[in-house]
Amino acid sequence: MSQKINNLHQTIQSAANIAIIIVTVLLAGVAVARYMQPARSDPSTIARAESRKVTPGTKIQLANVDYGKSDKTLVMVLSTTCRFCTASVPFYQKLAQRKEGHEDLRLIAVTPQSVDEAKEYLGKHGVAVDEIAQASLDEMDVSGTPTLIQVDKTGAAVRSWVGKLPPEKEAEVVQSLFGSD
């Protein structure tokens, strides 16, 4: 009788352990799926992003940045902890690749994190930029990341885009920076 109780106890314990493992794997899968899921924008999110854009003509002040070095500068306000920035990496990689041979365009990444942390983040993700600067979002007069700001030779904003951009907005950025080439 004692042996049967012992066997039953071991069977129940084994079943409980298997159930715990299954539940843990399922919860981990859900957590990973949510984190890795591409960021999607619904119409209300897009409307909020549009209202947070930098107004054309606004001077973008960054210490030690000379906007006169090129005709156009794209200021990429990013954060190493922003999931929408990370979700936008493939687009930033395409911009960096397309920029090659365009001496009239500079890409500048600006983060609230240290320059070293930003270099590591951008390097890890294969995003080549001409310069990295550190500034708070308040200094940039930006309400969130990612924010892309096209700036002219004087440091005045020409256009801006906020958030994880849908394909049509990505095309708008490319057209604005590169024209039809």
Secondary structure as UniProt FT lines:
FT   HELIX           2..36
FT   HELIX           43..51
FT   TURN            56..57
FT   TURN            63..64
FT   HELIX           67..69
FT   STRAND          72..77
FT   TURN            80..81
FT   HELIX           83..87
FT   HELIX           89..99
FT   TURN            100..101
FT   TURN            103..104
FT   STRAND          105..111
FT   HELIX           115..124
FT   TURN            125..126
FT   STRAND          131..134
FT   HELIX           137..140
FT   STRAND          147..151
FT   TURN            153..154
FT   STRAND          156..162
FT   HELIX           167..178
FT   TURN            179..180
//
